[in-house]
Amino acid sequence: MMDWKEGLSGGVHLLDAAPPSGEVVGGAAGEVVGGAAGEVVGGAAGVVEALAPIPAGLEALYARCRSIYPDQPNPLQVTALVKYWLGGPDPLDYISMYANPGNPKLNIPSHWHYVSFGCSDLHGDGRVHEQTGPESPSGFGFELTMRLKKEEGEKSPPTWPAAIMQALSKYVFQSESVLCVGDHVSWHCPLDNSESRVQHMLMGEDPQLGSVTTPNGSVQFVQIVGVTTEELRAAQHWNGIGVLDIIKRMPSAGGPWMVTDMRRGESIYELEPSVAEEVENGIENEGSNLSGVSARIAWAEAELGNMVPSSPQSLRTDFDQESEVSPRITHVESEQIKSTLQKGLMQGTNKGCITRGMQEEKAASEADVEGNIASTDSAELFVTRRLESVHLTINLESGALLPLALRGRLKHGRHFTFKSVVDIGAVTLVPPAVAGAFVDATCPYASRGPWLQIFIPDDFLPVMAVDLADLADPEEVTLPATFRWPRQKLTITVVAEEI
């Protein structure tokens, strides 16, 4: 499942093109990672310098790293054997691996510090990224970092963090989405393929590298922080920044530099029991800034009618591939819907931010999307179709966030969107406080192309919240689970992951 940030560009926009955990390859330094696409070499930066002048964008990033590690001018690097612009599979040219001594006074342990080079514009000549200037983001505007606690006696850095960085960067390049501070990635597998409880990721700002301005634009160093399932849920139901702040104050959870410890056996809830109340108060008082998730989703106007996929080919099974259940969407229509989602649902500007978690931009009005949804040119190209009833079918992982959508979003006057995992379809839940939607109390269900909106009135919201509460604990849900509200002519069926 992919979640995303309000303000995202295509956050969503790819959704669920997130890389499978199977792409992560563990091993000692020196092993090939990424399916022979990369190898560990010593002093790679020096090798590059010896072969040719270092491009200005790359040199600016190297300079920032040298300011932190003056005694490590040529760190070990994972380097792509075939560069991306030459047809190689890995977008990151290099991933440097530094030995950081930590800071005992601040309870920061010694650790390995990984830094990527390639999400930003290293070359400035258009070979990978569109050329911009110093006043704009460089490439995607960020590079990835990660801090991994050093094991006792460990002499060389593990390479699996580099493989995760390449996997995340592939998602970014394929979806043209940006990973931002506060985003989260639900991975559902120990990051190092061990038995660890650390199976997901939050994105924070690197505490030492921060941001830098290069000749090709600005670059923020976004740090991958390994978290447990409980911590991921807290980020989804509340917000990623709040959870990161809790992690920073707990040395055993990561401390101020957010160092990932794959041997960590306790979540923030177990390390500090009062955290549960803190998170609950945050959800109750602030709501959630998770504005949408990707989903395997389908909908029909009549409960017993033929299911209409949110996009024409996203949910077909092997045995019905010759039967078109809805007209094929043209490329032009696809781009129009994508533009509408970007301008309207995400309330964003410029590039969006996505992860598996789409967090909203605090500067944007949370109650007003008028002029974004209803008034965008792309939206006006679609005829609004009123629906008398709706039967929504959704996969369990995404459906388990329905209680969050109701309690953390709609209750606070904010919309929530389920985005198709493969293309441009979407279903948006809309409360009365959101302006600019094409549904309201007189027309609670309507669609424009593959974009469905469902209006949830204030008096119906608590009823839905109670009826769907059990979904918050997906392990206890018997599938398929169907919830019906005849008066509202609404049905929701939660099914296994493959619809």
QUITA-V420559 format. One record per residue. N is the residue number from 1. RES is the residue in one letter. PHI is phi in whole degrees, 0 to 359 (999 if undefined). OMEGA is omega in degrees with one decimal (* if undefined). BURIAL is # if it has 24 or more other C-alpha atoms within 12 Angstrom, else .. Layout:
n:N res:RES phi:PHI omega:OMEGA burial:BURIAL
n:N res:RES phi:PHI omega:OMEGA burial:BURIAL
This chain:
n:1 res:M phi:999 omega:179.2 burial:#
n:2 res:M phi:246 omega:176.5 burial:#
n:3 res:D phi:250 omega:178.9 burial:#
n:4 res:W phi:209 omega:-172.7 burial:#
n:5 res:K phi:255 omega:175.3 burial:#
n:6 res:E phi:293 omega:-176.8 burial:#
n:7 res:G phi:107 omega:-174.7 burial:#
n:8 res:L phi:272 omega:-174.1 burial:#
n:9 res:S phi:267 omega:-178.5 burial:#
n:10 res:G phi:226 omega:163.2 burial:#
n:11 res:G phi:349 omega:-176.9 burial:#
n:12 res:V phi:235 omega:172.1 burial:#
n:13 res:H phi:203 omega:139.7 burial:#
n:14 res:L phi:263 omega:-137.9 burial:#
n:15 res:L phi:305 omega:-179.7 burial:#
n:16 res:D phi:52 omega:166.0 burial:#
n:17 res:A phi:266 omega:-178.1 burial:#
n:18 res:A phi:301 omega:-174.4 burial:#
n:19 res:P phi:291 omega:177.4 burial:#
n:20 res:P phi:290 omega:-179.3 burial:#
n:21 res:S phi:296 omega:180.0 burial:#
n:22 res:G phi:296 omega:179.4 burial:.
n:23 res:E phi:284 omega:-178.1 burial:#
n:24 res:V phi:284 omega:-179.7 burial:#
n:25 res:V phi:241 omega:177.6 burial:#
n:26 res:G phi:272 omega:177.5 burial:#
n:27 res:G phi:149 omega:179.2 burial:.
n:28 res:A phi:284 omega:177.2 burial:.
n:29 res:A phi:304 omega:-178.7 burial:#
n:30 res:G phi:106 omega:176.9 burial:.
n:31 res:E phi:279 omega:176.4 burial:#
n:32 res:V phi:284 omega:177.4 burial:#
n:33 res:V phi:238 omega:176.0 burial:#
n:34 res:G phi:69 omega:175.5 burial:#
n:35 res:G phi:66 omega:177.9 burial:.
n:36 res:A phi:71 omega:179.9 burial:.
n:37 res:A phi:275 omega:-178.5 burial:#
n:38 res:G phi:216 omega:176.4 burial:#
n:39 res:E phi:216 omega:178.5 burial:#
n:40 res:V phi:271 omega:177.7 burial:#
n:41 res:V phi:228 omega:177.8 burial:#
n:42 res:G phi:269 omega:175.7 burial:#
n:43 res:G phi:60 omega:-176.7 burial:.
n:44 res:A phi:298 omega:-179.6 burial:#
n:45 res:A phi:300 omega:179.0 burial:#
n:46 res:G phi:294 omega:178.2 burial:.
n:47 res:V phi:296 omega:179.6 burial:.
n:48 res:V phi:299 omega:-178.8 burial:.
n:49 res:E phi:299 omega:-177.3 burial:.
n:50 res:A phi:289 omega:-176.3 burial:.
n:51 res:L phi:278 omega:-175.6 burial:.
n:52 res:A phi:198 omega:176.4 burial:.
n:53 res:P phi:302 omega:179.7 burial:.
n:54 res:I phi:285 omega:178.0 burial:.
n:55 res:P phi:303 omega:-173.3 burial:.
n:56 res:A phi:300 omega:-179.8 burial:#
n:57 res:G phi:295 omega:178.6 burial:#
n:58 res:L phi:293 omega:-179.3 burial:#
n:59 res:E phi:298 omega:178.9 burial:#
n:60 res:A phi:296 omega:178.5 burial:#
n:61 res:L phi:288 omega:175.8 burial:#
n:62 res:Y phi:302 omega:-178.6 burial:#
n:63 res:A phi:298 omega:178.6 burial:.
n:64 res:R phi:296 omega:178.3 burial:#
n:65 res:C phi:294 omega:179.2 burial:#
n:66 res:R phi:295 omega:178.6 burial:.
n:67 res:S phi:293 omega:178.0 burial:.
n:68 res:I phi:268 omega:-176.2 burial:#
n:69 res:Y phi:234 omega:-178.5 burial:.
n:70 res:P phi:296 omega:-179.3 burial:.
n:71 res:D phi:268 omega:179.4 burial:.
n:72 res:Q phi:231 omega:-176.5 burial:#
n:73 res:P phi:292 omega:-179.0 burial:#
n:74 res:N phi:232 omega:-177.6 burial:#
n:75 res:P phi:288 omega:169.7 burial:#
n:76 res:L phi:301 omega:178.1 burial:#
n:77 res:Q phi:225 omega:163.8 burial:#
n:78 res:V phi:268 omega:-176.8 burial:#
n:79 res:T phi:235 omega:178.1 burial:#
n:80 res:A phi:291 omega:179.4 burial:#
n:81 res:L phi:295 omega:175.0 burial:#
n:82 res:V phi:241 omega:-175.9 burial:.
n:83 res:K phi:297 omega:-174.7 burial:.
n:84 res:Y phi:303 omega:-177.2 burial:#
n:85 res:W phi:287 omega:175.4 burial:.
n:86 res:L phi:257 omega:177.7 burial:.
n:87 res:G phi:101 omega:178.1 burial:.
n:88 res:G phi:290 omega:-175.6 burial:.
n:89 res:P phi:277 omega:-172.0 burial:#
n:90 res:D phi:255 omega:-177.2 burial:#
n:91 res:P phi:293 omega:-176.9 burial:#
n:92 res:L phi:276 omega:177.6 burial:#
n:93 res:D phi:294 omega:-176.0 burial:#
n:94 res:Y phi:217 omega:167.7 burial:#
n:95 res:I phi:225 omega:179.9 burial:#
n:96 res:S phi:275 omega:-178.1 burial:#
n:97 res:M phi:232 omega:-176.6 burial:#
n:98 res:Y phi:257 omega:172.6 burial:#
n:99 res:A phi:265 omega:-178.9 burial:#
n:100 res:N phi:254 omega:-177.2 burial:#
n:101 res:P phi:286 omega:-176.8 burial:.
n:102 res:G phi:75 omega:-179.9 burial:#
n:103 res:N phi:211 omega:-177.0 burial:.
n:104 res:P phi:304 omega:-179.2 burial:.
n:105 res:K phi:296 omega:179.7 burial:.
n:106 res:L phi:257 omega:-177.6 burial:.
n:107 res:N phi:60 omega:177.2 burial:.
n:108 res:I phi:259 omega:-176.2 burial:#
n:109 res:P phi:284 omega:173.0 burial:#
n:110 res:S phi:295 omega:-173.8 burial:#
n:111 res:H phi:202 omega:173.0 burial:#
n:112 res:W phi:267 omega:-177.4 burial:#
n:113 res:H phi:242 omega:-177.6 burial:#
n:114 res:Y phi:259 omega:-179.5 burial:#
n:115 res:V phi:225 omega:-179.0 burial:#
n:116 res:S phi:269 omega:175.4 burial:#
n:117 res:F phi:221 omega:179.1 burial:#
n:118 res:G phi:155 omega:175.5 burial:#
n:119 res:C phi:290 omega:173.8 burial:#
n:120 res:S phi:266 omega:-178.0 burial:#
n:121 res:D phi:276 omega:-178.6 burial:#
n:122 res:L phi:280 omega:-167.7 burial:#
n:123 res:H phi:258 omega:177.0 burial:#
n:124 res:G phi:69 omega:-178.0 burial:#
n:125 res:D phi:239 omega:176.3 burial:.
n:126 res:G phi:83 omega:-176.8 burial:.
n:127 res:R phi:289 omega:179.2 burial:.
n:128 res:V phi:236 omega:-176.5 burial:#
n:129 res:H phi:248 omega:174.3 burial:#
n:130 res:E phi:298 omega:-178.6 burial:.
n:131 res:Q phi:288 omega:176.2 burial:#
n:132 res:T phi:229 omega:178.5 burial:#
n:133 res:G phi:242 omega:-178.2 burial:.
n:134 res:P phi:299 omega:-177.1 burial:.
n:135 res:E phi:274 omega:-177.8 burial:.
n:136 res:S phi:249 omega:173.9 burial:#
n:137 res:P phi:299 omega:177.2 burial:#
n:138 res:S phi:274 omega:-176.3 burial:#
n:139 res:G phi:60 omega:176.1 burial:#
n:140 res:F phi:277 omega:174.0 burial:#
n:141 res:G phi:85 omega:-178.7 burial:#
n:142 res:F phi:206 omega:166.3 burial:#
n:143 res:E phi:231 omega:-179.3 burial:#
n:144 res:L phi:269 omega:171.2 burial:#
n:145 res:T phi:224 omega:173.8 burial:#
n:146 res:M phi:203 omega:176.5 burial:#
n:147 res:R phi:242 omega:-176.8 burial:#
n:148 res:L phi:243 omega:-179.3 burial:#
n:149 res:K phi:303 omega:-178.3 burial:#
n:150 res:K phi:281 omega:177.1 burial:#
n:151 res:E phi:284 omega:179.9 burial:.
n:152 res:E phi:301 omega:178.8 burial:.
n:153 res:G phi:81 omega:-177.8 burial:.
n:154 res:E phi:286 omega:-175.1 burial:.
n:155 res:K phi:259 omega:-178.2 burial:.
n:156 res:S phi:224 omega:-175.3 burial:#
n:157 res:P phi:285 omega:172.0 burial:#
n:158 res:P phi:299 omega:-178.1 burial:#
n:159 res:T phi:262 omega:-177.9 burial:#
n:160 res:W phi:298 omega:175.7 burial:#
n:161 res:P phi:299 omega:177.8 burial:#
n:162 res:A phi:295 omega:177.9 burial:#
n:163 res:A phi:295 omega:177.0 burial:#
n:164 res:I phi:296 omega:178.2 burial:#
n:165 res:M phi:300 omega:178.1 burial:#
n:166 res:Q phi:297 omega:-180.0 burial:#
n:167 res:A phi:297 omega:178.5 burial:#
n:168 res:L phi:295 omega:-179.7 burial:#
n:169 res:S phi:294 omega:176.0 burial:#
n:170 res:K phi:299 omega:177.1 burial:#
n:171 res:Y phi:300 omega:-179.5 burial:#
n:172 res:V phi:299 omega:-178.3 burial:#
n:173 res:F phi:292 omega:-178.3 burial:#
n:174 res:Q phi:289 omega:-175.6 burial:#
n:175 res:S phi:263 omega:-174.9 burial:#
n:176 res:E phi:57 omega:178.3 burial:#
n:177 res:S phi:252 omega:-175.4 burial:#
n:178 res:V phi:245 omega:173.0 burial:#
n:179 res:L phi:274 omega:-175.6 burial:#
n:180 res:C phi:238 omega:176.1 burial:#
n:181 res:V phi:302 omega:-177.7 burial:#
n:182 res:G phi:100 omega:177.9 burial:#
n:183 res:D phi:289 omega:175.6 burial:#
n:184 res:H phi:222 omega:177.8 burial:#
n:185 res:V phi:234 omega:177.0 burial:#
n:186 res:S phi:273 omega:-170.5 burial:#
n:187 res:W phi:257 omega:176.3 burial:#
n:188 res:H phi:60 omega:177.8 burial:#
n:189 res:C phi:194 omega:175.4 burial:#
n:190 res:P phi:309 omega:-173.1 burial:#
n:191 res:L phi:301 omega:-179.3 burial:#
n:192 res:D phi:256 omega:-179.1 burial:#
n:193 res:N phi:61 omega:177.2 burial:#
n:194 res:S phi:260 omega:175.9 burial:.
n:195 res:E phi:256 omega:-174.1 burial:.
n:196 res:S phi:295 omega:172.9 burial:#
n:197 res:R phi:281 omega:-179.0 burial:#
n:198 res:V phi:278 omega:-169.6 burial:#
n:199 res:Q phi:232 omega:-178.5 burial:#
n:200 res:H phi:216 omega:-176.1 burial:#
n:201 res:M phi:222 omega:165.9 burial:#
n:202 res:L phi:248 omega:179.0 burial:#
n:203 res:M phi:248 omega:177.4 burial:#
n:204 res:G phi:241 omega:175.5 burial:#
n:205 res:E phi:271 omega:179.8 burial:#
n:206 res:D phi:301 omega:-172.9 burial:#
n:207 res:P phi:291 omega:179.1 burial:#
n:208 res:Q phi:256 omega:-175.3 burial:#
n:209 res:L phi:277 omega:176.0 burial:#
n:210 res:G phi:57 omega:179.9 burial:#
n:211 res:S phi:229 omega:179.8 burial:#
n:212 res:V phi:213 omega:174.9 burial:#
n:213 res:T phi:260 omega:179.9 burial:#
n:214 res:T phi:248 omega:175.8 burial:#
n:215 res:P phi:301 omega:-179.0 burial:#
n:216 res:N phi:261 omega:179.3 burial:#
n:217 res:G phi:128 omega:-176.4 burial:#
n:218 res:S phi:275 omega:-179.8 burial:#
n:219 res:V phi:224 omega:173.2 burial:#
n:220 res:Q phi:256 omega:176.6 burial:#
n:221 res:F phi:270 omega:-176.6 burial:#
n:222 res:V phi:260 omega:-173.0 burial:#
n:223 res:Q phi:265 omega:174.1 burial:#
n:224 res:I phi:284 omega:-179.7 burial:#
n:225 res:V phi:238 omega:179.4 burial:#
n:226 res:G phi:288 omega:-178.0 burial:#
n:227 res:V phi:224 omega:177.7 burial:#
n:228 res:T phi:274 omega:178.7 burial:#
n:229 res:T phi:299 omega:179.7 burial:#
n:230 res:E phi:297 omega:-179.8 burial:#
n:231 res:E phi:288 omega:174.7 burial:#
n:232 res:L phi:299 omega:-179.6 burial:#
n:233 res:R phi:298 omega:177.5 burial:#
n:234 res:A phi:298 omega:178.5 burial:#
n:235 res:A phi:294 omega:179.1 burial:#
n:236 res:Q phi:292 omega:-174.5 burial:#
n:237 res:H phi:281 omega:179.7 burial:#
n:238 res:W phi:241 omega:173.3 burial:#
n:239 res:N phi:198 omega:-176.1 burial:#
n:240 res:G phi:295 omega:-179.5 burial:#
n:241 res:I phi:298 omega:179.7 burial:#
n:242 res:G phi:298 omega:179.2 burial:#
n:243 res:V phi:292 omega:177.6 burial:#
n:244 res:L phi:298 omega:178.3 burial:#
n:245 res:D phi:297 omega:177.0 burial:#
n:246 res:I phi:293 omega:178.6 burial:#
n:247 res:I phi:301 omega:-176.8 burial:#
n:248 res:K phi:296 omega:-177.6 burial:#
n:249 res:R phi:271 omega:179.7 burial:#
n:250 res:M phi:246 omega:179.3 burial:#
n:251 res:P phi:305 omega:-177.3 burial:#
n:252 res:S phi:286 omega:179.7 burial:#
n:253 res:A phi:262 omega:-178.5 burial:#
n:254 res:G phi:152 omega:177.6 burial:#
n:255 res:G phi:69 omega:-173.1 burial:#
n:256 res:P phi:299 omega:177.7 burial:#
n:257 res:W phi:261 omega:173.8 burial:#
n:258 res:M phi:53 omega:-179.4 burial:#
n:259 res:V phi:281 omega:178.9 burial:#
n:260 res:T phi:283 omega:177.6 burial:#
n:261 res:D phi:242 omega:-177.0 burial:#
n:262 res:M phi:291 omega:176.9 burial:#
n:263 res:R phi:267 omega:-179.4 burial:#
n:264 res:R phi:297 omega:-176.5 burial:#
n:265 res:G phi:254 omega:-176.7 burial:.
n:266 res:E phi:233 omega:175.9 burial:#
n:267 res:S phi:276 omega:178.6 burial:#
n:268 res:I phi:299 omega:178.9 burial:#
n:269 res:Y phi:292 omega:-179.6 burial:#
n:270 res:E phi:279 omega:179.1 burial:.
n:271 res:L phi:289 omega:-178.0 burial:.
n:272 res:E phi:213 omega:-174.1 burial:.
n:273 res:P phi:306 omega:-178.9 burial:.
n:274 res:S phi:292 omega:179.7 burial:.
n:275 res:V phi:298 omega:-179.0 burial:#
n:276 res:A phi:302 omega:179.0 burial:.
n:277 res:E phi:292 omega:179.2 burial:.
n:278 res:E phi:299 omega:179.6 burial:.
n:279 res:V phi:292 omega:179.1 burial:#
n:280 res:E phi:299 omega:178.0 burial:#
n:281 res:N phi:296 omega:178.2 burial:.
n:282 res:G phi:296 omega:178.6 burial:#
n:283 res:I phi:296 omega:-176.5 burial:#
n:284 res:E phi:294 omega:-174.2 burial:.
n:285 res:N phi:271 omega:-174.9 burial:.
n:286 res:E phi:250 omega:-174.2 burial:#
n:287 res:G phi:75 omega:-178.9 burial:#
n:288 res:S phi:251 omega:173.6 burial:#
n:289 res:N phi:259 omega:170.8 burial:#
n:290 res:L phi:275 omega:-172.7 burial:#
n:291 res:S phi:263 omega:177.8 burial:#
n:292 res:G phi:181 omega:176.2 burial:#
n:293 res:V phi:220 omega:172.1 burial:#
n:294 res:S phi:280 omega:-176.4 burial:#
n:295 res:A phi:202 omega:165.9 burial:#
n:296 res:R phi:266 omega:-166.1 burial:#
n:297 res:I phi:221 omega:176.1 burial:#
n:298 res:A phi:216 omega:178.6 burial:#
n:299 res:W phi:214 omega:177.4 burial:#
n:300 res:A phi:225 omega:178.6 burial:#
n:301 res:E phi:287 omega:178.8 burial:#
n:302 res:A phi:249 omega:-175.5 burial:.
n:303 res:E phi:303 omega:-177.0 burial:#
n:304 res:L phi:261 omega:-179.5 burial:.
n:305 res:G phi:282 omega:176.7 burial:.
n:306 res:N phi:291 omega:179.9 burial:.
n:307 res:M phi:296 omega:178.4 burial:#
n:308 res:V phi:255 omega:-179.9 burial:#
n:309 res:P phi:301 omega:178.5 burial:#
n:310 res:S phi:295 omega:170.4 burial:#
n:311 res:S phi:216 omega:-163.6 burial:#
n:312 res:P phi:297 omega:-173.9 burial:#
n:313 res:Q phi:236 omega:-171.1 burial:#
n:314 res:S phi:286 omega:-170.2 burial:#
n:315 res:L phi:236 omega:-178.3 burial:#
n:316 res:R phi:286 omega:178.0 burial:#
n:317 res:T phi:266 omega:-176.4 burial:.
n:318 res:D phi:299 omega:-173.1 burial:.
n:319 res:F phi:270 omega:179.7 burial:.
n:320 res:D phi:237 omega:-175.2 burial:.
n:321 res:Q phi:291 omega:179.9 burial:.
n:322 res:E phi:268 omega:-178.1 burial:.
n:323 res:S phi:253 omega:179.3 burial:.
n:324 res:E phi:279 omega:-178.2 burial:.
n:325 res:V phi:275 omega:174.7 burial:#
n:326 res:S phi:204 omega:-177.4 burial:#
n:327 res:P phi:301 omega:178.5 burial:.
n:328 res:R phi:289 omega:179.3 burial:.
n:329 res:I phi:278 omega:-179.8 burial:#
n:330 res:T phi:286 omega:178.2 burial:.
n:331 res:H phi:299 omega:-179.8 burial:.
n:332 res:V phi:297 omega:178.4 burial:.
n:333 res:E phi:297 omega:178.6 burial:#
n:334 res:S phi:302 omega:-179.7 burial:#
n:335 res:E phi:294 omega:179.0 burial:.
n:336 res:Q phi:295 omega:179.4 burial:#
n:337 res:I phi:293 omega:178.9 burial:#
n:338 res:K phi:302 omega:179.4 burial:#
n:339 res:S phi:296 omega:178.9 burial:#
n:340 res:T phi:297 omega:179.2 burial:#
n:341 res:L phi:299 omega:-178.4 burial:#
n:342 res:Q phi:294 omega:-173.9 burial:#
n:343 res:K phi:282 omega:-173.2 burial:#
n:344 res:G phi:264 omega:-174.0 burial:#
n:345 res:L phi:300 omega:-173.5 burial:#
n:346 res:M phi:271 omega:179.8 burial:#
n:347 res:Q phi:50 omega:-169.6 burial:#
n:348 res:G phi:255 omega:173.2 burial:#
n:349 res:T phi:229 omega:178.4 burial:#
n:350 res:N phi:59 omega:-176.7 burial:.
n:351 res:K phi:282 omega:-179.0 burial:#
n:352 res:G phi:268 omega:-177.5 burial:#
n:353 res:C phi:239 omega:178.0 burial:#
n:354 res:I phi:221 omega:177.0 burial:#
n:355 res:T phi:210 omega:161.7 burial:#
n:356 res:R phi:270 omega:177.9 burial:#
n:357 res:G phi:208 omega:-177.4 burial:#
n:358 res:M phi:263 omega:179.8 burial:#
n:359 res:Q phi:266 omega:-175.5 burial:#
n:360 res:E phi:273 omega:177.0 burial:#
n:361 res:E phi:281 omega:-176.1 burial:#
n:362 res:K phi:294 omega:-178.0 burial:.
n:363 res:A phi:285 omega:-177.7 burial:.
n:364 res:A phi:276 omega:176.6 burial:#
n:365 res:S phi:290 omega:-177.6 burial:#
n:366 res:E phi:276 omega:-175.8 burial:#
n:367 res:A phi:257 omega:-172.5 burial:#
n:368 res:D phi:228 omega:173.9 burial:#
n:369 res:V phi:243 omega:178.6 burial:#
n:370 res:E phi:298 omega:-177.0 burial:.
n:371 res:G phi:87 omega:176.6 burial:.
n:372 res:N phi:254 omega:179.2 burial:#
n:373 res:I phi:274 omega:-169.8 burial:#
n:374 res:A phi:283 omega:-170.6 burial:#
n:375 res:S phi:257 omega:179.4 burial:.
n:376 res:T phi:292 omega:-179.0 burial:#
n:377 res:D phi:302 omega:-177.3 burial:.
n:378 res:S phi:295 omega:-179.9 burial:#
n:379 res:A phi:292 omega:-176.6 burial:#
n:380 res:E phi:291 omega:-179.7 burial:.
n:381 res:L phi:283 omega:180.0 burial:.
n:382 res:F phi:253 omega:175.2 burial:#
n:383 res:V phi:276 omega:178.2 burial:.
n:384 res:T phi:282 omega:-179.6 burial:.
n:385 res:R phi:251 omega:178.3 burial:.
n:386 res:R phi:285 omega:179.1 burial:.
n:387 res:L phi:241 omega:179.6 burial:#
n:388 res:E phi:278 omega:-179.4 burial:.
n:389 res:S phi:208 omega:179.5 burial:#
n:390 res:V phi:219 omega:169.8 burial:#
n:391 res:H phi:241 omega:-177.7 burial:#
n:392 res:L phi:258 omega:174.6 burial:#
n:393 res:T phi:242 omega:-173.0 burial:#
n:394 res:I phi:216 omega:178.9 burial:#
n:395 res:N phi:288 omega:-171.0 burial:#
n:396 res:L phi:298 omega:-174.9 burial:#
n:397 res:E phi:300 omega:178.2 burial:#
n:398 res:S phi:283 omega:179.1 burial:#
n:399 res:G phi:298 omega:178.6 burial:#
n:400 res:A phi:296 omega:178.5 burial:#
n:401 res:L phi:266 omega:175.6 burial:#
n:402 res:L phi:300 omega:175.8 burial:#
n:403 res:P phi:301 omega:176.0 burial:#
n:404 res:L phi:298 omega:-179.1 burial:#
n:405 res:A phi:302 omega:-177.7 burial:#
n:406 res:L phi:286 omega:-174.9 burial:#
n:407 res:R phi:281 omega:-174.3 burial:#
n:408 res:G phi:269 omega:-177.0 burial:#
n:409 res:R phi:241 omega:-172.9 burial:#
n:410 res:L phi:297 omega:178.2 burial:#
n:411 res:K phi:301 omega:-179.5 burial:#
n:412 res:H phi:260 omega:176.0 burial:#
n:413 res:G phi:77 omega:-177.5 burial:#
n:414 res:R phi:239 omega:179.3 burial:#
n:415 res:H phi:279 omega:178.8 burial:#
n:416 res:F phi:216 omega:-174.0 burial:#
n:417 res:T phi:236 omega:168.9 burial:#
n:418 res:F phi:256 omega:-174.7 burial:#
n:419 res:K phi:254 omega:178.2 burial:#
n:420 res:S phi:305 omega:-177.1 burial:#
n:421 res:V phi:285 omega:-174.1 burial:#
n:422 res:V phi:242 omega:179.7 burial:#
n:423 res:D phi:206 omega:-162.7 burial:#
n:424 res:I phi:258 omega:179.3 burial:#
n:425 res:G phi:291 omega:-179.4 burial:#
n:426 res:A phi:202 omega:173.0 burial:#
n:427 res:V phi:234 omega:-176.9 burial:#
n:428 res:T phi:244 omega:173.4 burial:#
n:429 res:L phi:270 omega:-171.7 burial:#
n:430 res:V phi:235 omega:174.0 burial:#
n:431 res:P phi:271 omega:-178.6 burial:#
n:432 res:P phi:301 omega:-174.8 burial:#
n:433 res:A phi:288 omega:-179.3 burial:#
n:434 res:V phi:274 omega:178.5 burial:#
n:435 res:A phi:269 omega:173.4 burial:#
n:436 res:G phi:90 omega:178.0 burial:#
n:437 res:A phi:283 omega:176.9 burial:#
n:438 res:F phi:259 omega:170.5 burial:#
n:439 res:V phi:234 omega:175.8 burial:#
n:440 res:D phi:201 omega:-176.2 burial:#
n:441 res:A phi:298 omega:-179.6 burial:.
n:442 res:T phi:276 omega:179.5 burial:.
n:443 res:C phi:217 omega:-172.3 burial:#
n:444 res:P phi:287 omega:-178.2 burial:#
n:445 res:Y phi:230 omega:178.6 burial:#
n:446 res:A phi:201 omega:179.5 burial:#
n:447 res:S phi:226 omega:169.0 burial:#
n:448 res:R phi:232 omega:-173.0 burial:#
n:449 res:G phi:59 omega:179.7 burial:#
n:450 res:P phi:272 omega:178.8 burial:#
n:451 res:W phi:259 omega:179.3 burial:#
n:452 res:L phi:257 omega:172.2 burial:#
n:453 res:Q phi:243 omega:179.7 burial:#
n:454 res:I phi:237 omega:-179.9 burial:#
n:455 res:F phi:272 omega:179.2 burial:#
n:456 res:I phi:246 omega:-179.5 burial:#
n:457 res:P phi:292 omega:-175.8 burial:#
n:458 res:D phi:300 omega:-176.9 burial:.
n:459 res:D phi:282 omega:178.8 burial:.
n:460 res:F phi:269 omega:-175.5 burial:.
n:461 res:L phi:303 omega:-179.8 burial:#
n:462 res:P phi:296 omega:177.1 burial:.
n:463 res:V phi:294 omega:177.5 burial:.
n:464 res:M phi:299 omega:-177.4 burial:#
n:465 res:A phi:300 omega:179.2 burial:#
n:466 res:V phi:292 omega:-176.5 burial:.
n:467 res:D phi:294 omega:-176.3 burial:.
n:468 res:L phi:260 omega:-173.8 burial:#
n:469 res:A phi:303 omega:-177.0 burial:#
n:470 res:D phi:296 omega:179.8 burial:#
n:471 res:L phi:293 omega:-179.9 burial:#
n:472 res:A phi:296 omega:176.1 burial:#
n:473 res:D phi:243 omega:-171.4 burial:.
n:474 res:P phi:300 omega:-179.3 burial:#
n:475 res:E phi:292 omega:-178.6 burial:.
n:476 res:E phi:262 omega:-176.3 burial:.
n:477 res:V phi:270 omega:175.1 burial:.
n:478 res:T phi:269 omega:-174.9 burial:.
n:479 res:L phi:256 omega:-7.8 burial:.
n:480 res:P phi:287 omega:179.1 burial:.
n:481 res:A phi:244 omega:-177.4 burial:#
n:482 res:T phi:245 omega:179.7 burial:#
n:483 res:F phi:240 omega:-176.2 burial:#
n:484 res:R phi:237 omega:174.1 burial:.
n:485 res:W phi:231 omega:-173.6 burial:.
n:486 res:P phi:304 omega:-178.5 burial:.
n:487 res:R phi:299 omega:-179.5 burial:.
n:488 res:Q phi:271 omega:-178.1 burial:#
n:489 res:K phi:58 omega:-178.4 burial:.
n:490 res:L phi:233 omega:176.4 burial:#
n:491 res:T phi:227 omega:175.9 burial:#
n:492 res:I phi:233 omega:176.5 burial:#
n:493 res:T phi:244 omega:178.2 burial:#
n:494 res:V phi:257 omega:-174.8 burial:#
n:495 res:V phi:235 omega:177.6 burial:#
n:496 res:A phi:297 omega:-171.9 burial:#
n:497 res:E phi:299 omega:179.1 burial:.
n:498 res:E phi:259 omega:179.4 burial:#
n:499 res:I phi:281 omega:* burial:#
